[in-house]
């Protein structure tokens, strides 16, 4: 296929929504903010172990995202690599489910090691899928339909996540550890398999042909490209500041555990409240998808994200109120995902979108390393100091959000 037609755009629109719907149903069963940290904590992991795991899941995946971008950029078609990455993620989730089910036969060290292995594979395979996903999405839906797509997808995602949150809540409450989490990961694996079927109908548009280049040559392009695209530089700073609010959530769980303990019921409530929050922005923005700008949505997300660490410190003395903080966390996630995905497509073109995806993945260094340092400094300095520093860093993202120009631009 050489060009994108209105008919193919509609087919791709629906195919991506199919994937998004089933992925949303799967997401809470493998939630990286709550379920995965809770599994590690219940398996004996402390703040440092949680920090290292989150760093691997973020930093490792982003490093490989850059390498995969270099490999995939010259390829005219990338669909098969995206599907391969998804199948590897399905295997990683199924492996985790089996490991937890038979965890009574493993030592704590073996169990933690198996979790680290599975989540590392899960993250790297996510990078393998994500680079072609962004490239294919950018060229598969007509520009006039993109805002509607992101808004509709956000609503479908939020509804799917809401349903799965209710299901996860029941699974975690009706069974004891580790059986409850084993069932959770098995459900995630099956639902992700259903989500992958949506990509069978994708009508991929052929990308402009490029010559393959050695990976080092690809890496050497980063400096000149950053000078050429100041918008990309601002985008990277936004990822490294505002994006901290995403990596921060597991430590809210850890602080709750240290202050008043965590139960399967609490984790289920937190998931449900977070999803309820995520549903709000998607529902509102779908009705004004022709009027809002991604930049304004991002600015609101910055202000909410910066308030989360401060409010966490204020509300930690009240367990009943503390869990409702995750509604605000969900609102932030909903706004941030809509804005950050839309902005990446708007500041890139079909010729450089794969390259941009690779740079932005690997360039998210601070957000990748923060979990490790947070885990270390929480042990040394306590939650209050770390949370205040994180709040300041997130708020600093407002400066770069204001500088951002959401239009493709080239400096010759």
C-alpha positions in Angstrom: 0.0 0.0 0.0 1.4 3.4 -1.0 -1.0 5.9 0.4 -3.6 6.4 3.1 -7.2 6.6 2.0 -10.3 7.6 4.0 -11.5 4.0 3.9 -8.1 2.6 5.2 -8.0 5.3 7.8 -11.4 4.1 9.2 -10.2 0.5 9.2 -7.1 1.5 11.1 -9.1 3.7 13.4 -11.2 0.8 14.5 -8.3 -1.7 14.6 -6.4 0.5 17.0 -9.5 1.0 19.1 -9.9 -2.8 19.3 -6.4 -3.1 20.5 -6.8 -0.2 22.9 -10.0 -1.7 24.4 -8.6 -5.1 25.2 -5.2 -3.7 26.3 -7.2 -1.5 28.7 -8.9 -4.6 30.1 -5.5 -6.2 30.5 -3.7 -3.2 32.0 -4.9 -3.4 35.6 -4.1 -7.1 35.9 -0.5 -6.1 35.2 -0.5 -2.5 36.5 3.0 -1.2 36.8 2.1 1.4 39.5 0.3 -0.9 41.9 0.1 -4.7 41.1 3.7 -5.3 40.0 5.2 -3.3 43.0 2.8 -5.0 45.4 3.9 -8.4 44.1 7.5 -7.5 44.7 6.8 -6.1 48.1 4.8 -9.1 49.2 7.7 -11.3 47.9 10.1 -9.6 50.2 11.4 -6.7 48.2 12.1 -3.3 49.9 12.3 0.3 48.6 15.6 -0.3 46.8 14.3 -3.4 45.1 11.2 -1.6 44.0 13.3 1.3 42.7 15.6 -1.0 40.7 12.7 -2.9 39.2 10.9 0.3 38.1 14.2 1.6 36.7 14.7 -1.6 34.7 11.1 -1.4 33.4 11.5 2.2 32.4 15.2 2.8 31.7 15.9 -0.6 30.1 12.9 -0.4 27.9 13.8 3.1 26.8 17.4 2.2 26.0 16.2 -0.6 23.8 13.7 1.7 22.3 16.5 3.8 20.9 18.3 0.7 19.5 15.1 -0.6 17.9 14.5 2.8 16.4 17.9 2.6 14.6 17.1 -0.9 13.3 13.5 -0.1 12.2 13.9 3.4 10.7 15.0 2.2 7.2 12.3 -0.5 7.0 9.3 0.4 4.8 7.0 -1.9 6.8 7.2 -2.6 10.6 3.9 -4.3 11.5 5.5 -7.8 12.0 8.0 -6.4 14.6 5.2 -4.8 16.5 3.3 -8.0 16.7 6.4 -10.0 17.7 7.0 -7.6 20.6 3.4 -8.1 21.8 3.7 -11.9 21.7 6.9 -11.7 23.8 5.0 -9.6 26.4 2.2 -12.2 26.5 4.8 -14.9 27.2 6.4 -12.7 30.0 3.0 -12.3 31.7 2.2 -16.0 31.4 5.6 -16.9 32.8 5.0 -14.6 35.8 1.6 -16.2 36.4 3.1 -19.7 36.5 6.0 -18.6 38.7 3.7 -17.1 41.3 1.4 -20.2 41.3 4.4 -22.4 42.1 6.2 -19.9 44.3 5.9 -22.1 47.3 8.6 -24.3 45.7 11.0 -21.3 45.3 13.2 -19.5 47.8 12.4 -15.7 48.3 15.6 -14.9 46.3 14.6 -17.2 43.4 11.1 -15.7 43.4 12.4 -12.1 43.3 14.9 -13.1 40.6 12.1 -14.7 38.4 10.0 -11.5 38.8 12.9 -9.4 37.7 13.6 -11.6 34.7 9.9 -11.6 33.6 9.5 -7.9 34.0 12.8 -7.2 32.1 11.5 -9.3 29.2 8.1 -7.6 29.4 9.7 -4.1 29.3 12.2 -4.9 26.4 9.5 -6.5 24.3 7.4 -3.5 25.0 10.1 -1.4 23.4 10.1 -3.7 20.4 6.4 -3.2 19.9 6.3 0.5 20.8 8.6 1.9 18.2 6.7 0.5 15.2 3.4 1.2 17.0 4.1 4.9 17.1 5.3 5.0 13.5 2.4 3.0 12.1 -0.2 5.0 14.1 1.2 8.3 12.8 0.7 7.2 9.2 -2.4 5.1 9.6 -5.0 7.7 10.6 -5.8 10.9 8.7 -4.7 14.0 10.5 -8.2 15.4 10.7 -9.3 12.3 12.7 -6.3 12.1 15.1 -7.7 14.2 18.0 -11.0 12.4 17.8 -9.1 9.1 17.9 -7.0 10.0 21.0 -10.1 11.2 22.8 -12.2 8.2 21.9 -9.4 5.8 22.7 -8.9 7.5 26.1 -12.6 7.0 26.9 -12.6 3.3 25.7 -9.3 2.8 27.6 -10.8 4.3 30.7 -14.0 2.3 30.5 -12.0 -0.9 29.9 -9.6 -0.1 32.8 -12.6 0.6 35.0 -14.1 -2.8 34.3 -10.8 -4.5 34.8 -10.2 -2.6 38.0 -13.4 -4.0 39.4 -12.4 -7.5 38.3 -8.9 -7.2 39.7 -10.3 -5.9 43.0 -12.4 -9.1 43.3 -9.6 -11.4 42.2 -7.2 -9.9 44.8 -9.8 -10.0 47.6 -11.2 -13.5 46.9 -7.9 -15.3 46.9 -4.8 -15.2 49.0 -1.2 -14.4 47.9 0.3 -15.7 45.6 -2.7 -17.3 43.9 -4.6 -14.0 43.5 -1.7 -12.4 41.7 -1.0 -15.5 39.6 -4.6 -15.3 38.4 -4.2 -11.6 37.7 -1.1 -12.1 35.5 -2.8 -15.0 33.7 -5.8 -12.8 32.9 -3.5 -10.1 31.6 -1.8 -12.6 29.3 -5.0 -13.8 27.8 -6.5 -10.3 27.3 -3.3 -9.0 25.7 -3.5 -11.9 23.3 -7.0 -10.7 22.4 -5.7 -7.2 22.0 -3.1 -8.3 19.5 -5.8 -9.6 17.1 -6.7 -6.0 16.4 -3.5 -5.4 14.5 -4.3 -8.1 12.0 -6.5 -5.7 10.0 -4.1 -2.8 10.1 -3.5 -1.4 6.6 0.1 -0.3 7.0 1.2 2.6 4.8 4.7 2.2 3.3 7.2 4.5 4.9 9.7 6.5 2.8 12.6 4.3 1.8 15.9 4.9 3.7 19.3 3.4 3.5 20.2 1.2 6.5 23.0 2.7 8.6 25.2 1.2 11.4 23.9 1.8 14.9 26.8 4.1 15.8 26.0 6.3 12.8 22.4 6.4 14.0 23.5 7.4 17.5 25.8 10.1 16.1 22.8 11.7 14.5 21.2 12.5 17.9 23.3 15.6 18.6 22.7 17.3 15.2 19.0 16.3 15.2 18.5 17.9 18.7 20.0 21.2 17.4 17.8 21.0 14.3 14.6 20.4 16.3 14.4 22.6 19.4 10.8 21.3 19.9 12.2 17.8 20.4 14.6 19.2 23.1 11.6 20.8 25.0 9.7 17.5 24.6 12.6 15.5 26.2 12.8 17.9 29.2 9.0 17.5 29.6 9.4 13.7 29.7 12.2 14.0 32.3 10.3 16.3 34.6 6.5 15.8 34.2 7.1 12.1 33.6 8.4 11.7 37.1 4.8 11.8 38.4 4.3 8.4 36.7 7.3 6.7 38.3 6.4 8.3 41.6 3.2 6.3 42.2 4.8 3.0 43.4 6.4 5.0 46.2 3.1 6.3 47.3 2.1 2.6 47.7 5.4 2.0 49.6 4.7 4.9 52.0 1.2 3.6 52.6 2.7 0.2 53.4 5.1 1.7 55.9 2.5 3.9 57.6 -0.6 1.7 57.8 0.1 -1.4 55.7 -1.3 -2.6 52.4 -3.9 -5.3 51.8 -5.4 -6.8 48.7 -8.5 -4.7 49.4 -6.4 -1.5 49.5 -4.7 -2.3 46.3 -8.0 -3.0 44.6 -9.5 0.3 45.9 -6.5 2.2 44.7 -6.8 0.7 41.2 -10.5 1.5 41.1 -10.0 5.1 42.3 -7.1 5.7 39.9 -9.2 4.4 36.9 -12.1 6.6 38.0 -9.8 9.6 37.7 -8.5 8.5 34.3 -12.1 8.4 33.0 -12.7 12.1 33.7 -10.3 13.8 31.2 -11.1 11.4 28.3 -14.8 11.8 28.8 -14.6 15.6 28.9 -12.1 16.1 26.0 -14.0 13.9 23.6 -16.7 16.5 23.4 -14.3 19.3 22.6 -11.7 17.4 20.6 -11.7 20.1 17.9 -11.1 22.9 20.3 -8.5 21.9 22.9 -4.8 21.8 22.2 -2.4 19.2 23.5 -0.2 21.9 25.0 -3.0 23.2 27.3 -3.8 19.7 28.3 -0.2 19.1 29.2 0.0 22.3 31.3 -2.9 21.2 33.4 -1.3 17.8 33.8 1.9 19.5 35.0 0.1 21.4 37.8 -1.8 18.3 38.9 1.4 16.1 38.8 3.4 18.5 40.9 0.7 18.6 43.6 0.6 14.8 44.1 3.8 14.4 46.2 2.8 17.4 48.4 -0.7 16.1 49.0 0.6 12.6 49.7 2.7 14.0 52.6 -0.3 15.9 53.9 -2.9 13.1 53.7 -0.7 10.1 54.8 -2.0 10.5 58.4 -5.5 9.7 57.2 -5.7 6.3 55.4 -9.3 6.8 54.4 -8.4 10.1 52.7 -5.1 9.0 51.3 -6.5 6.4 49.0 -8.7 9.1 47.3 -5.5 10.8 46.2 -5.3 8.2 43.5 -8.3 9.8 41.8 -6.1 12.8 41.2 -3.3 10.5 40.1 -5.7 9.0 37.5 -6.7 12.4 36.2 -3.0 13.3 35.8 -2.4 10.0 33.9 -5.3 10.5 31.6 -4.3 14.1 30.7 -0.6 13.3 30.4 -1.2 10.3 28.1 -3.5 12.2 25.8 -1.1 15.2 25.6 2.2 13.4 25.3 1.2 11.0 22.6 -0.5 13.7 20.6 2.4 16.1 20.9 4.9 13.6 19.7 2.9 13.1 16.5 2.5 16.8 16.0 6.1 17.7 16.3 7.3 14.9 14.1 6.8 13.9 10.4 6.5 10.6 8.6 10.2 10.8 7.7 11.5 11.3 11.3 8.8 9.8 13.5 10.6 6.5 14.2 13.8 8.4 15.0 11.9 10.8 17.3 10.3 7.8 19.1 13.8 6.3 19.7 15.3 9.5 21.0 12.4 10.3 23.3 12.4 6.7 24.7 16.1 6.7 25.5 16.2 10.4 26.4 13.9 9.9 29.3 16.9 9.4 31.6 15.9 11.2 34.8 12.5 9.5 34.9 14.3 6.2 34.4 16.9 6.7 37.1 14.7 8.4 39.7 13.1 5.2 41.0 16.6 3.9 42.0 17.7 7.1 43.7 14.3 7.5 45.3 14.5 4.1 46.8 18.0 4.8 48.1 17.2 8.3 49.5 14.0 7.3 51.1 16.0 4.8 53.2 18.6 7.5 54.0 16.5 10.7 54.2 12.9 9.7 54.5 9.8 10.2 52.4 9.3 13.9 53.1 12.6 15.1 51.6 12.3 12.9 48.5 8.7 13.8 47.8 9.3 17.5 48.0 12.2 17.3 45.6 10.1 15.3 43.2 7.3 17.9 43.4 9.8 20.7 42.5 11.2 18.7 39.5 7.7 18.0 38.2 6.7 21.6 38.4 9.9 22.6 36.5 8.3 20.9 33.5 5.9 23.9 33.2 8.7 26.0 31.8 9.4 23.6 28.9 5.7 23.0 28.3 5.2 26.7 27.8 8.1 26.8 25.3 6.7 23.9 23.3 5.4 24.6 19.8 3.0 21.8 18.7 3.7 22.1 15.0 6.3 20.3 12.9 9.2 22.5 12.3 12.6 22.2 10.6 15.6 24.5 11.0 17.7 24.4 8.0 
